[in-house]
């Protein structure tokens, strides 16, 4: 490998099910910005994966090899490449209600592997959590049915944009702006004192 080869950040999360293969998967994201499809190679096997990709704009080659804790089913897994990441939904081979204790076979901690807390659901909360819709996996087109018009008020009652912001009343004057006002006040004071004399 060239000297400018780096290990990309890898994020992961998982779901487990003893009965439903569709709910029994690993979510894996390899962060490789500006790596076009023609510059990447992904070798996905039941026991692990090897990824290599090159970014011409960043002049970096990314390389990572992972050996999984248990086997996956590569044929039932999905892969999506974006401008920033390679996202994978890897189907676990064995149906089991328990989570894998870790992603990798070896129990040692590696610096590039992180938990993806945006996608993580604890083992005991899987049945209570909303079902993830992966039918549009990677498309990111409909944002999961989120109504953005309701987010303006951050979910707080009375969060209309029409309300005046009372914090603006206590703003100090801009530099130089307050000085002009003081000069006019002083002139008025001087003028009134001359009239009185």
N, C-alpha and C positions, 0 to 999 in steps of 0.2 A: 504494500500500500504506500501511497505517496505520503510525504511528511505533513501535508495539509489535510490529512484524514482526521475527522472528528467523530465522536460518538454522539448521535442525536439524543435529545430528551425523549423518553418513552413514558407515556401516561397510560394507566390501565384502571379498569373497574370490572365488576362482574355481576352476574345474576345466576341463580341456581334453581333448579327444579328437578324433582325426582320423577315427574310424570310428563312434563311438556318440554320437548327438545328445543322449541322456539324460545323458551324462557331460560335456557341453560347455556350461557355464553360468556365470553371474555370480550370486553371492549378495549381495544388497543389503538393508541394513536402515537405515531412516530412523527415528531416535529422536524420537518425538513423543508424550510422555506426556499422557494425559487428552484425547486428540482422538477424539471419537466418530465412528463411520462417517458419520453424516449431516453432519458438519462437515469432511469431507475431500474433496479433489478430486485425482485422480491421472490425468494424461494421459500414457500410455505409448506411445511411438512407436519405430520401428526405430532411430532415431538418438539418442534421448534420452528424458528424462521431465521433466515439470513437476508438482511437488507443492505443494499449498496445504492447510493444515488449521488449524482454530481450536480452542483449548482454552478453554472457558468458565470452568473452575475456576482455571486459571493465568492467564487473561486475556492469552493470547499467540496470535499468528497465526504459523504456521510457513510458510516458503516456500523452495523450492529448485528450481533448474533445472540439469539435468545434460545435457551432450552427450557421448555415449559415444565411446570410442576407435574402435569398429567397430559394425556393426549387430547388433541382436538380433531375435528373432522374438517379437513381442508376443503372438501367438495361442497360442504354445506355452509362454509364461511363466506362472508362478503367483504370486498375491499373497495374503497373509494379514495381516489387521489384528488387533492385540492392543491391550490397554489402554495399552501403552507404546511400541509400534513398529508400523511397516508393514514387513513382511518380504516380500522378493521373491526368486524364483528365476527369473532372466532367461536364457532359452535364447539362446546365441550363434548367429548365423545361419550363419557359416562354420565348417565342421568343420576344426579345426586342432589338432595335438598341442601347439603352443606356447601359452603363456599370453599374454594381452594384456600389454604392458609397463606399462600404467596403465589406469585406468578411464575417464578423461576424454580427449577428443580433444586438448585443449590440454595441453602438458607442464608448465604452471605448477602450483605447489603451492597448494592451497587449505586454509584452516584448519579447515574443518568435515569434511573427508574423511579417514577413518582406515582402516587395514587391520584386518579382523576376524580376529585371530590365532586365535580359537577355532574358526574354520571354514577357515582357510587351510591348504592343502597345497602344498608346493613342487612345481614342475613335474616334477622328476626322481623324486619320491616318490609320484606319483599312483597308480601301479600297485601299489605296496606298501601304500598306506594302505587301511584298511578301507573298504568301500563304505558310503556314507551312504544311509540308508533315508529317502527323502522321500515314501514312500507316505502317511505320516501328517503331511505337511508342515503345520506350524502347529498341529497338534492338541496336541502335547506331552503326550499322555495316558499313554503307556506308558514314557516315559523311555528308549526305545531298548533295552529288555530288560535294564537294569541291575539286578543283584541287590543292593539296598541293605543286606541283612543281612550281606553279606561285606565291607562297607566300614567296619564298626565298628572293626576293628583296624588300619585303614589299610594292609591288605595285609601286616602284619608277623606272623610266627609268634608265637603266645602272646598275642595281643592281646585276651584275654577281659576282659569287664567285671567278672568276679568277683574278679579279683586286687586285693589291697590296694595302694594307692598309697603306696610307701615315702617319698615326698616329704612326706607329711602329718606324719610323726614329727618333723621338724625345724622345724615351724611355731612362731613366737614366740607367746606368749600374747596374747590380746586386751587392749586398753587397759583397765586397772582389774582385769582378771582376775589378772594376775601380781602385783599389789600385795596382793590379799587373801591369796594364798598366802604372800607374804613376811611379812605380819603374823602369820599363824598360826605360821610357823617361828620368828619372834622370840619370841612368847608361850611356845612350847614350850621355847626356849632359856632364857628368863627363869625359867620354872617349874622346870626341872631345876637351874638354878644356885641357886635358893632352897632346894631340897631338899638340895643338897650342903652348904650353909652351916650 
